[in-house]
Amino acid sequence: MAAGNRGAKQPTLAQLRAFAAVAEHLHFRDAAAVIGMSQPALSGAVSALEEALGVQLLERTTRKVLLSPAGERIAARARVVLAAMGGLLEEAEAVRAPFTGVLRLGVIPTVAPYLLPTVLGLFHRRYPRMDLQVHEEQTASLLDGLSGGRLDLLLLAVPLGVPGVTELPVFDEDFVLLTPREHPLAGRKEIPREELRGLQLLLLDEGHCLRDQALDICREAGRLPRGAGRGPSPEGSGGRREGGADVTTTAAGLSTLVQLVAGGLGVTLLPRTALRLETTRNEYLATGYFAEPAPSRRIALAMRTGTARQEEFRAIAAALREAVRPLPVWPTD
């Protein structure tokens, strides 16, 4: 069989990249936009790959694109090959010149607006030869991008508990209780966590790690045992119970959540780094502070375990720990 393959055309990386994009998006126009090819060029590359391999990879109709059974198997192999090639290029770049070239940084939405000024300032001062590219996405999308080689480094809340991902802790920060100005807990210090049991808590939409952290804090405060409260709310409540929290209103971002609090719809938990930017000059808001130990979250950089750039990324993590010291956080050791 090996002798029969010697004269066959070998697939190119461009063909594999084009096919992998179509396999992911199942849409030629979207796939072409993602990898920066024209649609005719992408279609031609996929057809050339089918000819080189001698199998049909796609089932094309007038309305949609589907993977054939062979396409499903080849798509998985193509992703492995492209990731390996990305690792090879990364290795060569790291050996050639550290702290140079492109660095694709993924950041979660509940960190990006509050930490990016510090991050960008650090790179401007310490790593001016690096081409920093920032991508704001939710945690699941960032992890997919990291494992697939689309992203190099992540800045997000941990622990992740994901195999193949190494976490480099940067800092811990407390949560504060954001309330309407006339709320009984407005401006209070030393608030016991147990006070969360009776509050109308506003949450971010599903997919945000900050939502899950808020629900975990509520469980620890005794609203319901861990794992409880996932069913529907009592009839007529107008909402649902989730993790022990009465959830009637959610928001896509922290800024919207803060405005809902200002409008008197409930209270929310806000990271300390977000407090100044989100609440400045809003006379309808007040802040309450929890008794020690206050509920908190840990922010870290995350990289692929064994990446060729791990020493660079560890150095960047150490530099970022120093850079965040002026912020209301607790840098990790």
C-alpha positions in Angstrom: 0.0 0.0 0.0 2.9 2.4 0.8 4.2 1.9 -2.7 0.8 2.8 -4.2 0.9 6.1 -2.3 4.2 7.3 -3.5 2.9 9.0 -6.6 -0.1 10.6 -4.9 -0.3 14.3 -4.3 0.5 15.3 -0.8 -2.1 17.6 1.0 -0.8 21.1 1.7 -1.1 23.0 5.0 -3.2 25.6 3.2 -5.6 22.9 2.1 -5.8 21.4 5.6 -6.3 24.9 7.1 -9.1 25.6 4.7 -10.9 22.3 5.3 -10.5 22.6 9.1 -12.2 26.1 8.9 -15.1 24.7 6.9 -15.4 21.7 9.2 -15.7 24.1 12.2 -18.1 26.6 10.7 -20.0 24.5 8.1 -20.2 27.6 6.0 -17.8 28.6 3.2 -18.3 32.4 3.6 -17.7 32.3 7.4 -14.8 30.0 7.1 -13.1 32.1 4.4 -13.5 35.2 6.6 -12.0 33.6 9.6 -8.8 32.5 7.9 -8.5 35.5 5.5 -9.1 33.7 2.2 -11.5 34.5 -0.6 -14.4 32.2 -0.8 -13.4 30.8 -4.3 -9.9 30.1 -3.1 -11.1 28.3 0.0 -13.5 26.2 -2.1 -10.7 25.4 -4.5 -8.4 24.4 -1.6 -11.0 22.0 -0.2 -11.7 20.5 -3.6 -7.9 20.0 -4.1 -7.7 18.3 -0.8 -10.5 15.9 -1.7 -8.7 15.1 -4.9 -5.4 14.6 -3.2 -6.9 12.2 -0.6 -9.3 10.5 -3.0 -12.3 10.9 -0.7 -15.3 13.1 -0.5 -15.0 15.3 2.6 -18.2 17.5 2.3 -21.8 17.1 1.3 -22.7 20.3 -0.4 -26.3 21.4 -0.8 -27.8 24.7 -1.8 -28.5 25.7 1.8 -25.8 24.1 4.0 -22.6 22.2 4.1 -22.3 18.9 6.0 -19.3 16.7 6.8 -19.3 13.3 5.2 -18.3 10.3 7.4 -14.8 10.5 5.9 -14.8 14.3 6.5 -15.5 13.8 10.2 -12.5 11.6 10.6 -10.2 13.7 8.4 -11.2 16.9 10.2 -10.0 15.5 13.5 -6.7 14.5 12.0 -6.3 17.9 10.3 -6.7 19.7 13.6 -3.9 17.6 15.1 -1.6 18.3 12.2 -2.3 22.0 12.2 -1.7 22.1 16.0 1.6 20.3 15.6 2.7 22.7 12.9 1.7 25.6 15.1 3.8 24.1 17.9 6.8 23.7 15.5 6.6 27.4 14.5 6.2 28.5 18.1 9.3 26.5 19.1 11.3 28.1 16.3 10.1 31.6 17.2 10.9 31.1 20.9 14.4 29.9 20.2 15.1 32.7 17.7 14.2 35.6 20.0 12.2 35.6 23.2 9.7 38.4 23.9 9.2 39.1 20.2 6.6 38.3 17.6 2.8 37.8 18.0 1.2 37.1 21.3 -2.5 36.3 21.1 -3.9 37.0 24.6 -7.5 35.9 25.5 -9.3 37.7 28.3 -12.7 37.2 29.9 -15.2 40.0 29.8 -15.2 40.5 33.6 -11.5 41.2 33.6 -10.8 42.9 30.3 -12.1 46.5 31.0 -10.5 46.7 34.4 -7.1 45.0 33.8 -6.2 45.8 30.2 -4.9 49.3 31.0 -2.4 47.7 33.3 -1.6 44.9 30.9 -1.1 47.2 27.9 1.1 49.5 29.9 3.2 46.6 31.0 3.8 45.4 27.5 4.5 48.9 26.3 7.2 49.3 28.9 8.7 45.8 29.2 7.9 44.0 25.9 7.8 46.6 23.2 8.9 44.1 20.5 5.9 41.9 21.1 2.8 42.2 18.9 0.1 41.9 21.5 -3.3 40.9 20.1 -6.2 40.8 22.5 -9.4 38.7 22.2 -12.2 39.1 24.7 -14.3 35.9 25.0 -16.0 33.8 27.6 -14.0 31.1 29.3 -15.2 28.1 27.3 -14.3 29.8 24.0 -10.9 30.9 25.3 -10.0 27.4 26.4 -11.0 26.1 23.0 -8.8 28.7 21.4 -5.9 27.8 23.6 -6.1 24.1 23.0 -6.6 24.6 19.2 -3.6 27.0 18.9 -5.7 30.1 18.0 -4.7 31.7 21.3 -1.3 31.7 23.1 -2.1 32.9 26.6 -5.2 33.5 28.7 -6.1 35.9 31.5 -9.1 34.6 33.4 -10.5 33.4 36.7 -9.2 30.1 38.1 -9.1 27.2 39.0 -9.9 25.7 35.7 -9.1 22.1 36.3 -8.5 21.5 32.6 -5.9 18.8 31.6 -3.1 20.2 29.5 -3.5 23.8 30.8 -1.0 25.3 33.3 -2.2 28.1 35.5 0.1 31.0 36.6 -1.6 32.8 39.4 -1.4 36.6 39.3 -3.6 38.0 42.0 -6.6 37.5 44.3 -9.4 40.1 44.7 -12.4 40.4 47.0 -16.0 40.8 46.0 -18.0 43.7 47.3 -21.8 43.9 47.6 -23.3 46.5 45.2 -26.7 47.8 46.3 -29.2 50.6 45.6 -28.5 53.7 47.7 -31.5 53.1 50.0 -30.8 49.4 50.6 -30.5 48.4 54.3 -26.9 47.1 53.6 -25.8 50.2 51.7 -22.4 51.3 52.9 -22.1 48.7 55.6 -18.9 47.2 56.7 -18.3 43.7 58.1 -21.3 42.2 56.3 -21.6 38.5 57.2 -21.9 36.2 54.2 -25.1 34.9 55.7 -26.8 38.1 54.7 -26.8 36.8 51.1 -29.5 34.3 52.0 -32.3 36.8 51.8 -31.2 39.1 49.0 -32.5 39.4 45.4 -29.2 38.7 43.6 -28.7 39.8 40.0 -26.5 37.6 37.9 -24.7 37.6 34.6 -25.9 35.4 31.8 -24.9 31.7 31.6 -21.4 31.2 30.3 -19.8 33.8 32.4 -17.5 32.4 35.1 -18.4 35.2 37.4 -22.0 33.9 37.5 -20.8 30.5 38.7 -18.6 32.1 41.3 -21.5 34.2 42.6 -23.7 31.1 42.9 -20.9 29.2 44.7 -20.6 32.1 47.2 -24.4 31.9 47.8 -24.2 28.1 48.4 -21.3 28.7 50.9 -23.4 31.3 52.6 -26.1 28.7 53.2 -28.8 29.7 50.7 -29.0 26.0 49.7 -26.7 23.0 49.9 -24.2 22.7 47.0 -25.9 21.2 44.0 -29.4 22.1 45.1 -31.7 24.7 43.6 -31.3 23.8 40.0 -35.0 23.1 39.4 -37.8 25.5 38.4 -39.0 28.2 40.7 -42.2 27.9 42.7 -45.3 28.5 40.6 -46.1 32.2 40.2 -42.7 33.5 41.3 -41.9 35.0 37.9 -38.3 33.6 38.0 -36.3 30.5 38.9 -34.1 29.3 41.6 -30.5 28.5 40.7 -27.9 27.4 43.2 -30.2 28.8 46.0 -30.4 32.3 44.4 -33.7 33.7 43.2 -32.9 34.6 39.6 -35.5 36.8 37.8 -33.2 39.1 35.8 -29.8 38.5 34.2 -27.4 40.7 32.1 -24.8 40.1 29.4 -22.2 42.4 31.0 -21.3 44.0 34.3 -22.1 47.5 33.2 -25.7 46.4 32.5 -25.8 44.6 35.8 -24.7 47.7 37.7 -27.5 49.8 36.0 -30.1 47.2 37.1 -28.9 47.6 40.7 -29.0 51.4 40.4 -32.6 50.9 39.2 -33.6 49.1 42.3 -34.0 45.6 40.8 -31.7 43.9 43.3 -28.1 43.6 44.4 -25.0 42.0 42.9 -21.5 40.9 43.7 -18.8 43.0 42.0 -15.0 42.3 41.8 -13.0 45.1 43.5 -11.1 45.9 40.3 -14.4 46.7 38.6 -15.7 49.0 41.4 -14.2 52.3 40.4 -14.9 52.1 36.7 -18.5 50.8 37.0 -19.8 52.9 39.9 -18.1 56.3 39.6 -20.5 59.3 39.6 -23.6 57.1 40.0 -25.5 58.5 43.0 -28.0 55.7 43.0 -25.5 53.1 44.1 -23.8 52.1 47.3 -21.1 49.5 48.3 -21.1 47.1 51.1 -18.0 45.2 52.3 -18.0 41.7 53.7 -16.5 40.5 56.9 -13.1 38.7 56.7 -12.5 36.4 55.0 -14.4 38.1 52.2 -15.5 36.1 49.2 -12.9 36.4 46.5 -11.7 35.2 43.1 -8.3 34.4 41.8 -7.1 35.7 38.4 -4.3 33.9 36.6 -2.6 33.6 33.2 -3.1 30.2 31.6 -0.9 28.5 29.0 -0.7 25.2 27.2 1.3 22.8 29.4 4.8 22.3 27.9 4.5 25.2 25.4 7.8 26.3 23.9 7.2 29.8 25.3 6.6 28.7 28.9 9.6 30.6 30.3 8.4 33.8 28.5 4.9 33.4 29.9 6.2 32.7 33.5 8.3 35.9 33.2 5.2 37.8 32.0 3.2 36.5 34.9 5.8 37.6 37.4 6.0 41.1 35.8 2.2 41.3 35.9 2.1 40.5 39.6 4.2 43.5 40.2 2.3 45.7 37.8 -1.1 45.1 39.6 0.2 46.1 43.1 -1.4 49.6 42.8 -4.8 48.0 42.2 -7.2 46.9 45.1 -5.9 43.3 44.8 -3.6 40.8 46.6 -0.8 39.7 44.2 0.0 36.0 44.6 3.5 34.8 45.7 
